[in-house]
Amino acid sequence: MPGKSQIADRIAARGWSRAAAGTAVDAVLDEITAALAAGERVTLTGFGTFEPAARAARNARNPRTGETVAVAATTVARFHPGATLRARVASGSTVALDELVGQPVVASGASSRTSHDASSAAAKPAKVKPAKVKPAKKAKPAKVKLTKKERAAQEKAAEKAAKAEKAAKAKAAAKAKAKAATGKAKPKGKKK
């Protein structure tokens, strides 16, 4: 996967000096970044369009702990490829972009018409199959690795909660027993 320095090397192979190629790549990327930061749309004919897009605030989930985290609103960069780029990627063409500019874009699988078949019937549009949509899977809560201290604290808290629950049940049972013994217990059933 080529990075910035590999792109500069490829440009240098076309006859530029390595330093000039690196400077050119940096300059182009800096100008695109500055324009996006200023909220401007950058269109490179034949290649594509970069544009800033607002992303609303949302709640996300920390995959490690599983807890909900508020994510602030932000602006992100979006890229929409141009027709020439899409056609070259689809066909796997390695022809230089400047050789393709101004030429008609032919969709993959289609052929350009010659004079002898220009009078023939119009080409049938390609059949488009609807995409299969699968329901999204619900995310599983993240497994959390605890230290010994955290695990011990969790176990202690669980024991304390269990003891409190047991004491509350015993207290309620004792109250019910005391009421029954004194005869103050209300009879259950329908009132007449």
Helices and strands as residue ranges (DSSP letters): H 4-12, H 18-37, E 42-44, E 48-55, E 58-61, E 68-71, E 74-81, H 83-91, H 97-100, G 115-117, H 148-182
